Every structure is written in structure tokens, then in C-alpha cells.
Amino acid sequence: MTSWAGRTAAEIAAAVREKRVTPREVVAEHLARIELLDARVGAFRTLRATAALAEADEVAARADLAELPLAGVPVAVKDNLAVRGESTRNGTAASPDTPADEDHVTVARLRAAGAVVVGLTNCPELCVFGTTEGVHGTARNPWDTTRTAGGSSGGSAAAVAAGMVPVALGNDGMGSLRIPAANCGLVGLKPGHGVVPAGIGHGDWFGMSENGPLATTVEDARLMFSVLAGTEGAAGAGTEPATGIVRAGEPVTRTVAVSVRSPLMGVTVSRPYADAARAAGELLAGSGHRVRRADPPYPVWLGTTSLAHWTAGTAVDAEGLDPRRLARRTRVHAALGRRFVGSVRGGVRREQLRKRFEPFFAEHEVLLTPALARRGPAAAEWHRRGWLRNVLVNTNYSPLTPPWNLTGWPAMAVPFGTLASGVPGAVQLVGRPGSEAVLLELAGQLEELRPWTRTAPLGGSGEGL
């Protein structure tokens, strides 16, 4: 019997379209794997077993089954996006346990493409921190369950890395998609501003937060991204020239800058992650790209600007919630952020940052950096620990993601190599506005040159695929 848990979304969708397997069979296998593994991983806040099977049957009965890009593909959704009939808890006890009347637009697009939502995944309270734990559970890295899956899309990343679903929906306000992707050995794409509908929290953290895919292959990330962006009809050979997508068979030489410098003063990048970025650059150079060492002109005020936007976004999201039901670290974060809401709302510093980086990206099409500065911290009850300790841990292990939320430019995490602990390494690709396809193109070349094991060897069907 063919096992579908652990297969890629592209493989599953093709098989369903060709009626080699039914959506119910696919979904049932993935639900069984979740039941087998999630007690160890903690990916899901809630599972939609009965509803998902019924919705799988609805997909099978659709007249347009043969045209659906995600036909019968099980997906997981981060628990800060509305799923019809389910409550959206956003990682906190302070949110109402009230079922949503409608799907978030990105969830609706996934369903329209034939995907089946099997559950909502854990995230830290109000999606503030780069580790995922709280009143609804702790998401662990399937490659090393003593370590965090990352955050804030930690549950979504853990679900994909464990083979519980082939793809998942996450979002990224200061690295919340790329951090867990890097921890868990996944492809995670944060699109540029306005490419995929946002609608996250109360104002998308002043426009810094974006929804995007988590996947085990570049092909799956590209497929899911095209659905989220509403361009799935052009996801084959190419789309509009303005997006940077090129026709199949046309070799393109890119100009790539490799930087292993931390954007934040006083924070260093550990050798394993720096070495991974250098090695990835060497591979791209060997493939004919123009690769050189060059550091972006990170300003000295980047750290304070990042902190101001990070805390202010939390302050807005915490409005109207009972502070007694929030963790102390969240209350402190929001209280600090209230001082900055007015100053960051105008976007002056963000515009200054964009103008500062524009000459660099006029010279280099793509920036390649380490995805993280060091491995993810322990899977622990960080929500019970002090605010400053949380901030320092987050900043020291993930200083490389926030600049690209501030600019609103596309960035993605790509698995690369293996750390001494056996956990996957990762690099980050950053591009100009509209360059999502260029980043996916280069990520695909890295995948071809340095293939990665797609899922963690936790046991069960699809082990280590």
C-alpha cells in the first residue's frame, strides 16, 4: 500500500487529481500520523479530525477536481488566522473561545485550491516571541525535541517537519516564519509587503507581518505561495515579468552578496551558521552566479527601531484583552510598546531604512546571510520566565530576520547542511520588492546542489523522507 503521509504537496495533489488516491485516504493517513506523533512534538492546538474527513469528501466531489492545484492536500493553519467553525486563540487564554464565522482570506484561498485544513497550530501568546510555548502547549523541534521549534509559527513548522502535513500556513512579523523554518529544516517564505493578503491581528504590526508558506521542498513552497498570492494559474513556466519569474530553460546569472555580519551591535553569529552561508555562496558561485562578500549598511539605530516596532505591535494586539489573563512577559512587552505606538505608526524609520538599503540592493540582486545566529533554545516554559530574559534569548539567536520586516521586502529561510547536533542548518535569502520568484529560483538551485532530508526521523509512515 502506498503511504501518503510524508509525501510532498505536489505529489499528493497530482495523485488526487488523477484519482490514484482519494482526499479522504490522504487526510486519514495524516490524521493517524498526527495522533501517533503530536504528543511528542506539540504542533497542534486543536485537531479537526471529523470536519477534515468530511471536507475531504467534499473536495473529492468537486467538479473541478482535475484543476485544483492543492487537491486533497492536508494543511495546518497557525492559530492566529481564522478558520471557519474554529476559535482563534492566538496562543493566549485572554482570547475568546468563539468559533469564527468565516475563513481568513488566505485559508479561503487554500480551500478553494482543494486543500483540507486538518488543524490549528500552536503559537506563543500574541505571536510575540521566537519560541512557541504557553497555555495551549509547547511546540518542539522534531529533529531534537529538547529544543524549541521556534516561533511564532512554531507549531506550523513542527507539523511540517514531522510529516504531519506536507505544508502549513504561518506568518512573519519579525522572523516568525523564517525562524521556525530555520530551526526545523524547512523552506519558509516571507513575501514582500502586499503580495499575499495579511489581515493579521490589529494592523499587521504596522504592515510588517506577512502570511506565507512552510514546506519541505522549494516546489511545494512555490506552489503554496502561488495559491496564497492568487497567481496559481501562472505557477508553471512563469508569470508576469514584473515579478522576476523567468521562463523555464532560461539560465539567469544573479548578483549575490554574502554577509555573515549580525545586523545588531553586540550580537555575533556562531561559526556553524556563518560557515553555512559561506558554503552556500560558494555553491552559487560555482553555478555561475556573481557572488561577492558584502555587508549591508545596517544602521546603529536598527536595534532600538526593531524593539520599538516589536513592542508597539504587541501593545496594539493586546488592546481590549484582560491583562490578568496574559503572561507577565507579554504584559511587560505591551506596556513598553505603548510608549512607541504613536512614533512607529508614521513609518519614518522604516522609510529611512529602505532608502539606506536601496543602493546596496541596486548593486546586488540578492543578499545571502545565515538564517540564525545560533541554534534554537531549549523547549522550556519561557512564558513563565522574565521579559528581559526572553528578549535577550530571542535577540541573540535570531538577529538576522527583523530588518526585512521593517523594509517590507521578501526574505526566506532555506535548509542548508547539518549542525554538529544533527539538526538542519539554514541560510536566509533576501531580495528587492517583487523578487519572490528570484529567491525561490536560487533556493531551488541550493536544493538541487545540496539536497536535504525533508522530514525528521521520528518514526511512523514517511520516516525521514
Summary of the structure (lengths in Angstrom):
residues: 465
radius of gyration: 20.3
end to end distance: 16.8
largest distance: 60.0
contacts: 1833
relative contact order: 0.15
helix: 41%
strand: 15%
